[in-house]
Amino acid sequence: MGKIHSVGIVGLGGMGSAHAEWMQGMKDEVNLVGSFDISAARQEYAKSIGIKAFDSFDALLADETIDIVLVATPNNFHRELSIKALRAGKNVICEKPVMMNSCELAEVLKVADETGMLFVVHQNRRWDEDFRIIKDLYETGSAGQVYRIESKVHGSRGIPGDWRAIKASGGGMMLDWGVHLLDQIMWMVPEKLSSVYCQMTNIRYDEVDDGFSATLTFANGLIVLVEVMTCNYITAPRWYMACGESTVVIKDWDINGEIAILEDFEDKDAKPIVAGAGLTKTMAPRDSDSIVTKPVPRMKVNHRDYYRNVFATIDGEAEIIVKNCEVMRVMKLMEACFESSEKNQVITFEK
C-alpha cells in the first residue's frame, strides 16, 4: 500500500458530501482534511462530520498537508478552481462534466502539463455493476455478435431545483447524465465513431435540455442509442443489448434482468398468431425448445477503486484509468450532440 494521501474538497453539496462519506470509509487509505463551501450550512456540516471547515479556498490551498483537491462545485467554476489548485501544486480530482466546453478543458490540461500535477475527472459510473456486465459481454463476445445497444436512464421528477436548470451554470441532462452514459459507451467500444444524431427535449424547461436521445453509429456497424428522460412515468430498461445469438436485458441498477439465448433459429413448429387485426408468423413468440433464458451474470465492483487508482497513479504505481484524452473525446461528442440537435442533422466524424 502506498502512502496515505490528504484531500481537501471545494464544494460540499450533494456530490461533495458523497465524496466525503466515501473517503471517510477509507481512513486507512486517505485522509480527508477538510473542505470549503460558500454555504454557511455546509461549513457547519463539515465540522459535524469531523473535518476542518476552511475559511476560504485560498486557505485550503495553503494547507501544505493537502496534496489532492477535489472540485465538486457547479460546472461553471471547474475551470477556475482547477487551474488555481494545479498552480498551487495540488493534484486535482474534478467532478463531471469536467468543464463547460472542450476549449476550457484544453486550457486546464495545458496547466496540468506545465505544473506536472495530476488532473483527473471523476467518471465514477465506469464502476457501475450494470455497465460492467454489459462491457464484459461486449468485450468477450460471450453473448454473440452485438449489433445494437440501448442505454437509457428515465426519471419522472424533472431537473433538480438548483443550478442544474441554469444554462450559465452548465445545467441540463446532457452535461449531467449524458456525460456518464456517453463515457461508458466510448470507453467500452474501441471501434471508431462514425456519426451521431441527437434530439434534445425541453418538456418542462426552456433554458436547458431536460432530456435527449442520441444515436451513435460506429465503423463496425454497431448502433448505440443513448437516452436520458426526466418526465417519463414508466421507465424503459436500463440496458437492452441485441446480438445475433442472444438478447440481454438489464432492467435497473439492482440488476434485474435476463439473457435469452438462441438454441435453434429454424423453429419449424412456429405457428402464426393473431396480432391486432392481422396474423403474423414473423412476430410469433419462440417456444422453449429454441430459446433458453438465464439470469444476468453478476460482477463485483467497488467505486472506491476509482480513488485507489488515482492514489496509485500519483505514487507512480499504476496507470490512470480515466484518461484525459478519453474525457476530451466525450466532451467533443457532447458538443456534437448539441450541434446535431440544434441543426437537426447527423454529425459525421473523420474516418
Helices and strands as residue ranges (DSSP letters): E 5-10, H 14-24, E 30-36, H 40-48, E 52-53, H 57-62, E 68-71, G 75-77, H 78-87, E 91-94, H 102-115, E 119-121, G 124-127, H 129-140, E 146-154, G 163-165, G 167-169, H 173-173, I 174-178, H 179-188, E 193-201, E 211-218, E 223-229, E 239-243, E 246-250, E 257-262, E 273-275, E 278-280, E 291-295, H 304-314, H 324-343, E 347-348
